[in-house]
Amino acid sequence: MIVTVVPIFDFEVQPAQPLKKVMTARLKRLSEELQAIHLKDLEFVEPFLADIVIYLSYNPKYTVRWRIANDVPKDVELIVADVCARLNYIFWKTATLNVFK
């Protein structure tokens, strides 16, 4: 399975510029670590050419939140949920499927 973690920099509450720079760099680092280290085992899950896209962002209290952007099997969703829970990331709840406006 091909794993892609995308940092989303749409802050609901705009922080000051120095804080925004630090938070953006942190989110990039966390997304790279999630993809390369924590979800590395998903590369060996059947089907090998299937994709999983995960969005990482901040909620208004600057807690890291995640969501899976595409359809994947339930067992893969559970693996991602378990890994993100161990990292203290919260599930990103949205009313609509389309995150971008």
TIKOLSE-442187 format. One record per residue (C-alpha): residue number from 0; residue in one letter; x, y, z negated. Coordinates in nm, 2 decimals. Layout:
REM TIKOLSE-442187
<NUM 'A' <X Y Z>>,
...
//
This chain:
REM TIKOLSE-442187
<0 'M' <0.00 0.00 0.00>>,
<1 'I' <0.13 0.35 0.09>>,
<2 'V' <0.11 0.58 -0.22>>,
<3 'T' <0.09 0.95 -0.17>>,
<4 'V' <0.06 1.19 -0.47>>,
<5 'V' <-0.03 1.55 -0.37>>,
<6 'P' <0.00 1.84 -0.62>>,
<7 'I' <-0.29 2.08 -0.59>>,
<8 'F' <-0.20 2.44 -0.69>>,
<9 'D' <-0.55 2.58 -0.72>>,
<10 'F' <-0.54 2.72 -1.07>>,
<11 'E' <-0.89 2.79 -1.20>>,
<12 'V' <-0.75 3.04 -1.44>>,
<13 'Q' <-0.46 3.24 -1.28>>,
<14 'P' <-0.16 3.24 -1.52>>,
<15 'A' <0.10 3.52 -1.52>>,
<16 'Q' <0.36 3.50 -1.24>>,
<17 'P' <0.65 3.35 -1.45>>,
<18 'L' <0.42 3.09 -1.60>>,
<19 'K' <0.28 3.01 -1.26>>,
<20 'K' <0.63 2.94 -1.12>>,
<21 'V' <0.71 2.71 -1.41>>,
<22 'M' <0.37 2.53 -1.39>>,
<23 'T' <0.40 2.48 -1.02>>,
<24 'A' <0.75 2.33 -1.05>>,
<25 'R' <0.63 2.10 -1.33>>,
<26 'L' <0.34 1.98 -1.12>>,
<27 'K' <0.56 1.91 -0.83>>,
<28 'R' <0.80 1.71 -1.05>>,
<29 'L' <0.51 1.52 -1.21>>,
<30 'S' <0.37 1.42 -0.88>>,
<31 'E' <0.70 1.30 -0.75>>,
<32 'E' <0.76 1.10 -1.06>>,
<33 'L' <0.41 0.95 -1.05>>,
<34 'Q' <0.46 0.84 -0.69>>,
<35 'A' <0.82 0.72 -0.71>>,
<36 'I' <0.84 0.57 -1.05>>,
<37 'H' <0.50 0.50 -1.22>>,
<38 'L' <0.30 0.38 -0.91>>,
<39 'K' <0.59 0.21 -0.74>>,
<40 'D' <0.43 -0.13 -0.80>>,
<41 'L' <0.14 -0.04 -0.58>>,
<42 'E' <0.36 -0.06 -0.27>>,
<43 'F' <0.35 -0.44 -0.31>>,
<44 'V' <-0.03 -0.46 -0.33>>,
<45 'E' <-0.22 -0.60 -0.03>>,
<46 'P' <-0.30 -0.46 0.22>>,
<47 'F' <0.05 -0.32 0.28>>,
<48 'L' <-0.05 -0.06 0.54>>,
<49 'A' <-0.35 0.08 0.34>>,
<50 'D' <-0.32 0.43 0.19>>,
<51 'I' <-0.40 0.57 -0.15>>,
<52 'V' <-0.39 0.95 -0.19>>,
<53 'I' <-0.40 1.09 -0.54>>,
<54 'Y' <-0.44 1.46 -0.62>>,
<55 'L' <-0.28 1.61 -0.93>>,
<56 'S' <-0.37 1.95 -1.06>>,
<57 'Y' <-0.43 2.14 -1.38>>,
<58 'N' <-0.76 2.20 -1.56>>,
<59 'P' <-0.83 2.54 -1.72>>,
<60 'K' <-0.64 2.43 -2.04>>,
<61 'Y' <-0.33 2.34 -1.83>>,
<62 'T' <-0.38 1.97 -1.89>>,
<63 'V' <-0.27 1.75 -1.59>>,
<64 'R' <-0.57 1.59 -1.42>>,
<65 'W' <-0.59 1.34 -1.14>>,
<66 'R' <-0.83 1.20 -0.89>>,
<67 'I' <-0.81 0.95 -0.60>>,
<68 'A' <-0.90 1.12 -0.27>>,
<69 'N' <-0.98 0.82 -0.06>>,
<70 'D' <-1.16 0.49 -0.09>>,
<71 'V' <-0.95 0.21 -0.24>>,
<72 'P' <-1.04 -0.13 -0.40>>,
<73 'K' <-1.16 -0.12 -0.76>>,
<74 'D' <-0.86 -0.30 -0.89>>,
<75 'V' <-0.63 -0.03 -0.75>>,
<76 'E' <-0.84 0.24 -0.91>>,
<77 'L' <-0.81 0.06 -1.24>>,
<78 'I' <-0.43 0.04 -1.20>>,
<79 'V' <-0.41 0.41 -1.13>>,
<80 'A' <-0.64 0.50 -1.42>>,
<81 'D' <-0.43 0.29 -1.66>>,
<82 'V' <-0.10 0.45 -1.55>>,
<83 'C' <-0.25 0.80 -1.56>>,
<84 'A' <-0.40 0.73 -1.91>>,
<85 'R' <-0.06 0.62 -2.04>>,
<86 'L' <0.08 0.95 -1.91>>,
<87 'N' <-0.20 1.14 -2.09>>,
<88 'Y' <-0.35 1.27 -1.76>>,
<89 'I' <-0.72 1.32 -1.75>>,
<90 'F' <-0.96 1.22 -1.48>>,
<91 'W' <-1.06 1.51 -1.25>>,
<92 'K' <-1.44 1.53 -1.25>>,
<93 'T' <-1.59 1.72 -0.96>>,
<94 'A' <-1.95 1.76 -0.85>>,
<95 'T' <-1.86 1.73 -0.49>>,
<96 'L' <-1.62 1.50 -0.30>>,
<97 'N' <-1.45 1.79 -0.11>>,
<98 'V' <-1.21 1.96 -0.34>>,
<99 'F' <-1.11 2.23 -0.09>>,
<100 'K' <-1.34 2.51 -0.01>>,
//
